[in-house]
Amino acid sequence: GENVEQHPSTLSVQEGDSAVIKCTYSDSASNYFPWYKQELGKRPQLIIDIRSNVGEKKDQRIAVTLNKTAKHFSLHITETQPEDSAVYFCAASREGNTPLVFGKGTRLSVIA
Amino acid sequence: DAEITQSPRHKITETGRQVTLACHQTWNHNNMFWYRQDLGHGLRLIHYSYGVHDTNKGEVSDGYSVSRSNTEDLPLTLESAASSQTSVYFCASMGYPPGGELFFGEGSRLTVL
């Protein structure tokens, strides 16, 4: 089955700097790669996703890149703000066939 | 507004007792999932269902069961609670076909003493 590895497990950045979180997956048939943000004590919520037919997707300060050949994808957050502090999860699945498999999460701290 | 709700939000029980966590969604989603969240392990899939009377085992299904008798509900039962099942449990749902955004409930924190 699918296995998703996520790095780093913790990340601290100064406000205004960029943050990058990386994930690798094992199933070459996976074609859907979402990212979820979980604030302290809250439920995970989708912030951005990418499908295997594109290499990059942006939404304001957030971008995701996908390298299918290397089987890795990354989340990029620019101009970080204190409200970006949270745990971020990457996930992968064969869309329409298999449930999402999540990475272990990255705790991002943005220091003002 | 459509939503997904879990109950109870917090529960303390004793080893060996049967526990049921309820999950109810009003989106009319066919696909429902149970994950557990533990520090250092992220979100791990317990069981999932793609429709009424359909249930499937996930990565960490031992000691858990689910049943799907209608579209709205997927209760999770711990047959004989163990301390290793102390965790935060999240129910989630997704539209048809499986894919796209997963909507999570608020979570149920279970402590097994």
Interface residues (C-beta under 8 A of the other chain):
Chain A: G1 Q6 Y32 P34 Y36 K42 R43 P44 Q45 L46 D49 F89 S93 E95 G96 N97 T98 P99 L100 V101 F102 G103 K104 G105
Chain B: F33 Y35 G40 H41 G42 L43 R44 L45 Y48 G58 E59 F90 P97 P98 G99 G100 E101 L102 F104 G105 E106 G107
